[in-house]
Amino acid sequence: MLIPLALLGLVVYWAVNSGVKNALKEGSSSGALDILKSRYARNEITEDEYKKLKEELSR
């Protein structure tokens, strides 16, 4: 009874741990940069605004 429970615990631990690592690896600045690029592509912001915001995100 303990072996299947231990295996289940390891699987859950591995799933949660790998999910956290992937979230940290992606980072929020790359997501923000993707949003910025999309807004520029849809002409929601000007080229000057794009450059200014991109510079601020890269700091």
N, C-alpha and C positions, 0 to 999 in steps of 0.2 A: 504494500500500500504506500509506503514512503517513497519508493523509487519513482513511480509515475508522478507523484506529487512534486518531487524534486525536479524531475525533467520538465514538468509544466512550469515550475518556478524559473528554471533556467531559460526556457523559451520566452517567457514574459520579460525577464530581465534583459535578454538579448534584444528583443524587439524594441523595448523602451530606450535602451542605451543607444542603439543604432539610430533611432529616430532623433534623439537629442543631438547626436554628433552631426547628422545631416543638416539639421536646422542651424546649428552653429557654423557649419562649413559654408552654407549659402550666404549668411549674413544679411543684414537689413539694407546696407548701402547698395548692394547689387540689385535688390528688389526696387529700391527707390530710383536707381539709375534706369532700370527697365521701364518704370512708369514714366520717367522724364522723357525717355526716347519715344515712347508711345504718344505722349502728349504733343511732342514736337512733330511727329509724323502726321498726326491728325490736325496740325496747324492750330492747336489750342494755345500755344505760346510762340512768341517770336524767337528768332535766332539769337538775339541778344539775351533774352530771358533764359533760353536754353543754356547758353554758354555760362551765364552767371550762376545758374542753379547747379550746373554740372561741376563748376569749380568749387562751389560750397560743399557739394556732396563728396568730393574727392579729398577734402581736408581731413 
